[in-house]
């Protein structure tokens, strides 16, 4: 397990991020919940200085979405696991954007920032003078990313959007679940996560364009749009055939066998990608005759005769334990795997070897650290870095405003008395 020390001194943070891919990029992050924070955590891992702007007193909604929580030693604040999942490598400042003084603080920070990302309702920031059209003349190099449920334009633009709505309206729920069951959402907020990934790509592209052309731009990204985009081959299949795909549970619409099978002591997945693999599977199962049967020999035939083939293979797989199947099929180079629960995932030797489970020092917690999911990006010259544990609400307000906005203690005290910062 990787351990990383969470630095609070800005200079040390900058030094440690010096070799990172996005060192020197500063992001003013006005987003909350999941899509925006996923984006900015990814950019932070790559070395960007992310300043997370939160509401005084309440902060990001997800700080309170639990249990489970990680308690503070002072018992003043508990951070939810949900918040921890998307907010490392960020400095938190508590600023009230409703107050003119708070708006002025953000404008000062924009003068030393490259990116602003927000997920307010459409037009929400404009009423406080912080919309893109209100800022672009003063900050022509600013990359301004808006994430919303349905985009900045169109008949649904002013609707509130959540991951569940995007999954439902964007079609993924119609594809997920058992054939005779109800439509089913994916077990994590995958529409939010994918929107965050698309936002990160868009921001990097906009920064590259700015470096070349000298001007920033507005990025308009919606949960519904990104959900439709990652329908991928299923969506393209409908556009090509006009046939609505049926829910297949754990099966694949175009490849057979490619699904979960019950063994004598559990479950495994088998993912046969070609006819040669199918033949080896049949031989290992003691049913070589299936590979010679014209009803199953080629994949298109297997798809047509899915139900009968699955029934016959399922009866064979149930005769032996998972370990026998996994060892035998792996030896024959037939793609297969265990169906792990999360305890097994985070104890898996491959997962551990790839540093997908990390711990970051955090002296405010009883254990002195927080356990987090690692970043999957492995870069040879500019690897991701883990510099700052997920912050307490407003933890870095004085640090950021003192160093970046050049505010002295007297000015900070005035703003705090006004309730503009906390």
N, C-alpha and C positions, 0 to 999 in steps of 0.2 A: 504494500500500500504506500502511495506517495504521501509525504508530508510536506506542506509548504507553510512558511511563516508569513503571517498577514502583517505587512508593514503599515504603519500609520503615518510615517514621515514621508512627505511628498517627494523629497529629493531621493530618498532611498528607493521609493516606488519607481521613480523615473529611471534611476540607474538600473534597476533589475529588469525593467521593460525595454532597456536600450537596444537589445538585439532582436526584439520582437518585430514581427511583420508590420504591425500597425503603430509602432512607436511614433509618437508625435501627433497622432490623430486624437482629437478631443471630441467627445460626444456629450451633448446635453440631453439627458434622457428623461422625458416627461411621460413616459409610458408606464403602465402598471398592468397587473394581472399576469398574462403569460406570453402572448405573441411578441410584444415589444421587448419585455425582459429577456426572453430567449434570444432575440436578435442581439441585444446589447451585451449579454453575458458572452455570447460567442465572439463578438468584436473585442470585448475586454480580454478574453482569453488570448486573443491574437495580439494584444499589446496596447489597445486603445485605452485612453484615460476616460472612463465613463463616470459622469457625474449624474447620479440618480436624484431627481427632484421629486420630493414627496410632500404631501400635505402635512402641516404641523398637526400633532396629536394623534392622527389616525394612520397616516402613511399609506403605503401600497395596501390595497384591500387584502391581498393574499397573506400579509403578515398575520392575519387573524383567521385564515382558513384552515381549521384543524379540528381535532387533533390529527396527527401527533405534533407536538411542539418541542423545541429546545429551550429550556429555561435559562434565564440570565441568573448569574450568581447573586446579583443584587435583587433579584426577583422583581425588577421593575418592568421588564418586558420579556415576553416569550415569543420566539420566532417560529412560525409554522414550517413544517417540512416542505410544504408547497412553495413558500417564499424562498427557502434555501435552494430549491431546485433550479432557480433561474436568476440569482442575484449576486454571485461572487464577482470579484474583480470590479467592484463599483464603489464609489464614495457617495454616501447619502447626505444630502442637504435638505433641510425642512424649510420650504418657502411657500408662502400663501400667494398663489398666482391671482387670487381674486382682488387682493389689495394693490393699489397703484405702486406702493413701495416695493412689494414683491415682484411686480412686473418689471420695475426698474432694475432690480437685482438680476433678473434673468437676461435683460438686454445687455447689462454689463458683461455677463458671462458669455453671451453670444459673440462678443467682440473677440474672444479668445477661443472660440469653438469652431469646429469644422462641420458638425452634424447636429441637427435637432431632430429627435424622434418623438412622436406623440401618438396617442390613441384616444383622444377626446372625441366626443360626438362631432359630426361634421359641422364646422363653423364654430365649435366650442371655444377655441383659443382666439378666434378673430374678435370676439366681443371684449377681449382684454388686450387687444392690440398686438397679439402674438401669432396671427395667421401668416402664412407664407407671403401673401401679397403685401402685407404690411411690413415685412421684414426684408424682403429681397433687395430693395433698392439700397438700404443701409448696409446690408450684408450680402453683396452680390456673389460671394463665393460659398455661401451657405448651402449645404445639402440638407433638405428638409423632408423628412419621411413621415407620412401620415398613414397609420394603420387603422382601418375601421372595419365594421362588419360587412358593409356592402359597397364601399368606395365613396369617393367624393361626388359622384354624379350618378344619375339614373333614378328610376322610380322608387327604389328602396334606400336611397342614400341616407335619409334621416332616421332610418330605423336603428335601434340598438342591436348590435350583433354579438353573439356568444358562440363558442365552439360547438355546442350542441346544435344550434340553429344552422351553422355552416355545414356540419356533417349531415343533417337532415335535408336541407334544401339543396346541398351540393351533390347529393346522390350516393355518398359512400354508405349510408345506412341501408339503402335499398339493395346493396351488394353484400352486406355483412349480416351473418346470422344463419341459422339452420333453415333448410328449404321450407319446412312447415311452421317455422317460428315467426315472430314479429321482427321488423327491421331493427337492427342492433347497432349502437354506436361503438366505436373503437374504445378500448379500455383506458386510454389516456387522451388528453386534449390534443389530438394529433392535428386538427385543423389549425389550432393556435400555433403549435410547434412549427408546422410547415410554413405558415405565414411568416413566422419569425425567421426561418431559414431564407425564404424568398426576399424578405426585407434586408437581410444581411448581404445577400448577393447584389441587390439593387443599390444599396449604399456604397458598396465597394466599386461597382461599375460607375456610379455617379461621381465618386471621388477620382477615379481614373479619368473620367471625362473632364472634370474640373481641372485636373493637373495638366491636361492637354489643351483645353480651350479657355480656361481661366474663369469659368462661370459655374456656379452651382445650379441646382434645379429642385423641383418639387416631385417627390415620389408618392404616388397614390396607390396604395396596396390594400386589398380587402380580403377578409377571410373567405367569402364566397368565391371570389375569383380564384384564389389559390387552391381551394378545395376542388373546384371544377378542373383546374389544371392538373392536379395529381390524381385524377381518375385514370390517367395514363392509358394503358392498353385496354382497360374495360370501357372507358369512354370512347376511345377510338374504335373499339369493336362495334359499339352502337352506331357511331357515325358511318361506319363502313357498311353495316348490314341492316340497320334500322330495327334490329331485333333486340328487345329488352332482355338483358341477362337475368337469369334466375339466381337467387341466393343458393350457394352450394356449401354452406358451413365452412369446413376447413379444406374443401377440395378446390381444384384449379379449373377454370372454365375451358382451358385449351390444352392441358397436359394431364395424362392419367398413366399411372398413379402418382399423385402429388398431394398428400394429405396426411392426416393423423390416423394411426392404426392402434388399436388396443392390443397389448401383449398379455402374457399370462400374469404379469405383475405390475402393469402400468401402461404407459403410452409412449409411442415414438412417432416421429414424422419421417416419411419417405418421400423423396423428391426425384422421381425418375425423369431425366431430361431427354433421353433418346432411346431408340429401340435396342441398342447394344446393352445399355444399363438394364432395361427391362428383362432382357434374356438372362443376364447374370442374376438378377433378383429371383426370377423363376427357378433357375437352377439351384440357387442357395435354399430356396423354400421347398425344394424337392418336387417342383411342379414344372419341369422343363417343357412339358407338353403345351402349357399355356402360351409359351413363346412361339410355338409352331402353329397355333390355331389362327386361321385367317381373321377371326373376330377380334384378336388382340395383338397380332404380330406388329402392326404399325400403329403409331400414335393416333391418327385420325380414326382408325377402327376402335381403338381403346376408348376414345372420347364418345363415340357413338354407343358403345356397349359398356359404359361406365358402371352402371348399377350392378350388373352381373359379375363383372371382373372384380369390382371392389368387394362384393360379397364373398367371392371365392378366395381372394387374397386375404381378406380379413379373417376368414376361418383358419387359414394357415398361420398367420402371424400370431393369433391368440394361443397357439400351442407351445410357444417358447417365451422365456423371459426377455425383457428389454435388453439386458446385457449381451445375450447371445446374438440378437439381431444387430445391435449397434456394432459390436466387434466384427461380426461376419460381414456385414454390408460395407463397413468402412474398409475392411481388408480388400474387398472387391471393387473399391472406388465407386460405390453407389451412394449418392448424397443421402444422408440420414442424420438424425439428431434426437437427443432427449428433449422431452417437454419439461423444461425446468420451471420451478417456482422461483420467486425472487431470492429466497435464501440460497438456492442452488446457483442462480445466476451470479451473485456476488461472491460466491466461494469457488466459482469455476476457475481452473488454472489458466485458461486462455484469457479470460476476462481480467484476472489479476495481473498476468504477464503484460497485458496491453494497457495497464494503468487506468482501467475504467472504474475503479473504486479508489478514491483518494481521501485523504484527511487533511484539513487545513487547521493550523493552530488558531485557537480563539480563546484567550484567557477569560472571557466573560462567561463561559459555559462551565458547568460542573466538571466535565471531562477534560477541559482545556483544549478541546478541538471540536470540529464539526466534520462529520463524514458526508462526502458528496460524490456525485457521479462525475467521472472524468470526461474530458473532451476527446472525441474520437479522431480529431485531426492530428496526424503525425507528420511533421515537416522536418527535413534534415537540417536546414540552415537556420530557420526561425521557428523553433517549436513554441507551442502554446506555453504560457506561464500561469501559475496560480499565485497571485500576489496578495489579494485582499479577500478575506473571508466575507460572506454576506454581512452587510453592515447593519448596525442598530439604527433606528430611525433618527436622522439628523446627526449622526455620529461625526460627520466631517464638515458640518456647516461652517464653523469658525475657520477651520483649516483652508477650505476652498475659497471662501469669500475673502479671507485675509491674504492669501497668496495670489489668487487670480483676479479678484476684483479690487485688490489693494485697499481693503477696508480696515481701519484701525479698530481697536477694542471699543472706543467710544461710539463709533458708528454702528458697530455690531450690537452694542447694548441698546442704542436707540431703536434699531430695527426690531430687536427682541421685545422691547417695551411696547412697540406698536403692534406686535403680533404678526409682523411680516415674515419673521424667521423664527425658528425654534431649534 
